[in-house]
């Protein structure tokens, strides 16, 4: 797969449990971590402060209205693996109906969001950003509700970080991830 980041290569990689990331020079590397981080939807942890934010209804949640803008916001940090090549390829996946964004808007401004790839009953979360209190977390809650309502059974979050762990993500062995991925890919879920 070398340095290719075309739609076909990316989709094939996801079906094999592999995902791409770019290094600081923009070179593409492929990853299949063991263990693999996932978010079991029933284990989503909503803290008291997040519950309060949700009750206040501070953000308008939209899906797929600003996909490329969400990717650019996710990339707008000191160190990022989201190169211009990623933005181009994943925007193509979005136009094919395979990559999606969940967005938090406040006063007409995009203030938080996340994006990922949906294949069968699997959602591969890629990145999230927040420019306002709990904005990305509100998007994650909306995403989980959406995925549950559509019958998705696997929510891949790639690597376990302290932030994701605080939201209820956990790790499973790669072999278990691959078994669950094979099952999820057979499901006829629609976004």
N, C-alpha and C positions, 0 to 999 in steps of 0.2 A: 504493500500500500504506500510505501515510501512517503513522498511529500504531496501525494494527491489529496485533494479535498473536494472532489466532485460529488454530486448528489448520490450517484450509484455506489461509490466507494463508502461514503458515510452510512448510507442505509444498510449496506451489507455488513459493515462493521458492527452497527447496533444490533443486528440480528444474531451476531456471534458474541455479544457481550463485550464489545470493544468500543471505545470512544476516543476521539481525537482531542488534543490540546496543543497549542503552539507555545514554543519557548520564547524568550525575550528577543531572539533574532527573527522570530516569525516561522521557524522551522516546525513542522508538524510532527508530533509524536503520538503514538497509539497506546492506549492503556486498557488493561483488564485486571484491575486490582483484586487481590485476595487477602483479606475478606472484602466484600462489596457492601457499600452503605445503601440502605433502602429506608423508606418511610412506610411503615405499616399504618394504613389510614386510621385504624381504630386506636392507634397509640399516639396520634397527634396530640401534643401537649399544648394546651392553651392556658397560659399563665393568667393570673388575676388582672395584671395590667393590660395584657392583650385582650382579655374578655371585656374590660372596660372600654378599650379603644373600639372594639367591635360594636358594643352597645351604643356608643356615641355616633356611629355612622359617619365618621369624618371623611371617608373616601368613597368616591364613586368607583366601583369595580367594573372594568370592561375586559373583554377578551378579544384578542386579535385585531385591535384597532390601531396599534402603534408598534408592530412587531420589531421593525428595524430600529426604531427609537429606543425600545427596551434593550436590545442587544448593545447599542452604542452606549447607553447609560451603564450597563453591566461592565462594559469595557473601559469606562472612564475612571480608572484608578491607577495608582502608581505602577503596580505590576499587574499585567493581564495576559491571559492566554487567548483572548478573543481578538484575533487579528482581522484586518480588512477582508482577507480571504474567507475567514469564518463568517463574517457578516454577509458576504455575497452568497456563500453556499447555503447557509441556513435561511436566508431570505428566499432563496429558490425553493427550499423545502417548505417554507411557509406558504408560498404561492401554490405548491402542490397539495396543500392541506395536511401536511405532516408535521410541521413545526408550529408551535402556538405560544402566544404570550398572554399573561394575565397582568392587568395594569391597575394601579391605584392612581386616581385623579383627584385633585383638590383645586377648586377655583379655576378649572380649565387647564391646569398644569399637570403633567405627568410627574408624580412624586415617588413612585415605587413600582416594582414589577419583577417578573420572572419569565423565563422562557424554557422550552424544552421540546422534545420530539415525541410524538405519539405514534406507536405502531401496534396494531391489534389492541390487546388489553394492557399494554405496557406504556408508561410515561417515563421518559428519561429526562429528568430535570437537569438543566445545564448551568444556569446562573441566576442570581437575583440581585437587586439593588434597592436601596432605600434612601431617599432624600428627605423623608419626614418620619416622625415617630411611628414605628410599627407598620409602615406602609408595605414593606415586602412580606411581613408576617400575615397581614390581612389578605394579601394576594395568595399566600400559601394556603390559608384556611379556605378561601374561595376555590382554589384549585382542587384541594382535597374533596370538598363537597361536590364539585363538578365531576371529578373522576369516580367517586363512589356512586353518584347517580347514573353514570354511564356504564358501570360494570367493570372498570379497570381494576386489575388485580395485582399489578406490580408498579411501584413508584420508586424508580432508581434515582439515588442522589449521589452516586459515584463514590466519593470519599467522605468519611465521617469527620466532621469538624465540630468543635465545641458548640458553635451556633446551631448546627443541625441536630446535635445530640440534645440540646436544650429544648428542641421542638419535638423530640420523640424519635428521631432517626436512630437506627441501630445497624449492626453489621451482621452479615451472614457469610458462610463460606462460599467461595466462587462456584463450587460444584452445585450447591443449593440454588445459587442465583441463576446459573445456567438452566437448571431444571425448571425453575419458576418462569424464566424468560421463555423457554420453549412453549410452555403451557399458555402464557399470556399472548404470545404472538399468534396463536391459533384462534383467539377470540375475535368476534366481529364487532368490536366496539367502535362507535362513531363519536367524534368530538362533539 
